[in-house]
Amino acid sequence: MRIFSAVLALALVLLQYRLCISDQGIREVSRLQAAIDTQVAANREQSDRNRQLVAEVNDLKVGLTALEERARSELGMVGNSETFYQVVTAATPAPAAPASPVTARAQ
């Protein structure tokens, strides 16, 4: 009976080692879970970006408003009945800091 108990205790110790300490145990599970969480977050971001791109493509296919907006912003185009005004501001230098008065004491 002692030998059987010793063998069972040894098996329990080896299984606990493999579960807790080895690279194929809990550490690996937690590392894989972190990798899954990272990938899920990346997939969510890509899904949001894909939805935005699909909406933009549909907007460009169907409506002229998005097409006009893109032509104005990216190509600088102006409509037939529109006039383009470009306002240029003069680059003025920053005012100089006033000089602090220097007082000399006569001794």
C-alpha positions as CSV (number, residue, x, y, z in Angstrom):
1,M,0.0,0.0,0.0
2,R,2.9,2.3,0.7
3,I,4.3,1.9,-2.8
4,F,0.9,2.6,-4.3
5,S,0.6,5.8,-2.2
6,A,4.1,6.9,-3.2
7,V,3.4,6.3,-6.9
8,L,0.2,8.3,-6.6
9,A,1.9,11.1,-4.8
10,L,4.7,11.2,-7.4
11,A,2.1,11.3,-10.2
12,L,0.3,14.1,-8.5
13,V,3.6,16.1,-8.1
14,L,4.5,15.5,-11.8
15,L,1.0,16.5,-13.0
16,Q,1.1,19.7,-10.8
17,Y,4.6,20.5,-12.2
18,R,3.3,20.1,-15.8
19,L,0.2,22.1,-15.1
20,C,1.8,25.0,-13.2
21,I,5.5,25.3,-14.1
22,S,6.1,23.9,-17.5
23,D,5.7,25.9,-20.7
24,Q,2.7,23.8,-21.8
25,G,0.6,24.5,-18.8
26,I,-1.1,27.6,-17.4
27,R,1.5,30.0,-18.7
28,E,0.9,28.9,-22.3
29,V,-2.9,29.2,-21.8
30,S,-2.6,32.7,-20.4
31,R,-0.2,33.7,-23.3
32,L,-2.6,32.3,-25.9
33,Q,-5.5,34.1,-24.2
34,A,-3.6,37.4,-24.4
35,A,-2.8,36.8,-28.1
36,I,-6.5,36.1,-28.7
37,D,-7.6,39.3,-27.0
38,T,-5.1,41.3,-29.0
39,Q,-6.3,39.7,-32.3
40,V,-10.0,40.3,-31.4
41,A,-9.2,44.0,-30.8
42,A,-7.3,44.3,-34.1
43,N,-10.2,42.5,-35.9
44,R,-12.7,45.0,-34.3
45,E,-10.7,48.0,-35.6
46,Q,-10.4,46.5,-39.1
47,S,-14.1,45.8,-39.1
48,D,-14.9,49.4,-38.2
49,R,-12.5,50.6,-40.9
50,N,-14.2,48.2,-43.4
51,R,-17.6,49.6,-42.5
52,Q,-16.4,53.1,-43.1
53,L,-14.9,52.3,-46.4
54,V,-18.1,50.5,-47.6
55,A,-20.1,53.6,-46.6
56,E,-17.7,55.8,-48.5
57,V,-17.8,53.6,-51.6
58,N,-21.6,53.6,-51.5
59,D,-21.7,57.3,-51.1
60,L,-19.4,57.8,-54.1
61,K,-21.4,55.5,-56.2
62,V,-24.8,56.9,-55.4
63,G,-24.5,60.5,-54.4
64,L,-22.8,63.4,-56.1
65,T,-22.3,65.3,-52.8
66,A,-19.4,63.0,-51.7
67,L,-17.9,63.1,-55.2
68,E,-18.0,66.9,-55.2
69,E,-16.6,67.2,-51.7
70,R,-13.7,64.9,-52.6
71,A,-13.0,66.9,-55.8
72,R,-13.0,70.1,-53.9
73,S,-10.7,69.0,-51.0
74,E,-8.3,66.7,-52.9
75,L,-8.2,68.2,-56.4
76,G,-9.0,71.9,-55.6
77,M,-11.8,72.0,-58.2
78,V,-14.4,74.8,-58.3
79,G,-17.9,74.6,-59.6
80,N,-19.1,76.5,-62.7
81,S,-21.0,79.2,-60.9
82,E,-18.5,79.6,-58.1
83,T,-15.7,82.0,-57.5
84,F,-12.6,81.0,-55.6
85,Y,-11.0,83.4,-53.2
86,Q,-7.7,82.7,-51.5
87,V,-7.0,84.8,-48.4
88,V,-3.3,85.2,-47.6
89,T,-2.4,86.6,-44.2
90,A,0.8,88.6,-43.9
91,A,3.4,87.0,-41.7
92,T,4.0,89.5,-39.0
93,P,7.0,89.0,-36.6
94,A,6.3,88.6,-33.0
95,P,6.6,91.8,-31.0
96,A,9.9,92.1,-29.2
97,A,9.8,91.9,-25.4
98,P,10.2,95.3,-23.7
99,A,13.7,95.9,-22.3
100,S,13.7,96.1,-18.5
101,P,15.1,99.3,-17.3
102,V,18.6,99.0,-15.8
103,T,19.1,101.2,-12.8
104,A,22.6,101.9,-11.5
105,R,23.3,103.0,-8.1
106,A,26.0,105.5,-7.5
107,Q,28.0,104.8,-4.5
